[in-house]
Amino acid sequence: MSAIGVAYASQSGGGTYNVVIDLFSGGEVARAYESTAQFSRGVSGQQIITGRPGRQKFIWAISGLLAEADAKELDDMFKAWDTDRSAGLAAAVGITDETLFDTLTSSAVFSTPPSFIRTGPNHLTASFGLAEV
């Protein structure tokens, strides 16, 4: 089964949130590498690889169908995360990604706030972005 779980516990007393997305709106995989390593050649032809030390991080572009209650929980999660972030707290959501090869568990921040489209009387399509920290 392909699924992505996102969880957050508010540091300012806003509660805990957990949303699992397993009905995606497209066939693409949500996880990709953030391209931070650069390859070039110097004037004498030598290879130059630059970028920050450490492995390249992941980014997620997620779009999936959610029941209305789960969409509300995602919206509440974003608002709690954003409240903590704006207060200067080290806010990061937990993510478990089972969409590609091995399961990945990590921490991330919202890089694109969620947007919602009503797709039925009790369902919405939610789209948002995450960046691994």
DALINLIN-V939558 format. One record per helix or strand of 3 or more residues. SS is the DSSP state (a for helix, b for strand). FROM is the first residue (numbers start at 1). LEN is the number of residues. If there is no record, write none. Layout:
BEGIN
SS&FROM&LEN, SS&FROM&LEN
END
This chain:
BEGIN
b&4&6, b&16&6, b&31&3, b&38&4, b&47&4, b&58&10, a&68&19, b&93&5, b&104&15, b&123&10
END
